[in-house]
Amino acid sequence: MPRQKLTTLKPFSYAGRSMRTNTDFEASGRDARILVAIGKASYQTRVMTAAPPVSVPAPSPISAPVAAPVAAPVAPAGPDLDSAGVAWDETVHVSTRLQNADGTWRKRPGAARVTGE
């Protein structure tokens, strides 16, 4: 296996040498994998240099038209109605006023069925 360049993360002994933290050394591929796995060393990476800055053209003054915000539907001033036009009733429906997927009021568990709903 090819040898790997490593840097120590913690002091330890390797190949008869006492290694200090942040010491660069080389190890076999198998040893390198083990030392990295147990957290004693990390692989060395190349030093990356920054690329020269790239000039970005200024945005054009003409932009796409902005859509007008859509107003939320206004709730009726009267009693709360569901999609079937049934008013919310605290004796039949849950107190949190949750609605089913079809837009009807969620029934309270054990509530008697009312024939008008």
Secondary structure, 3 states (H helix, E strand, C coil): CCEEEEEECCCEEECCEEECCCCEEEEEHHHHHHHHHCCCEEECCCCCCCCCCCCCCCCCCCCCCCCCCCCCCCCCCCCCECCCCCECCCCCECCCCCECCCCCECECCCCCCCCCC
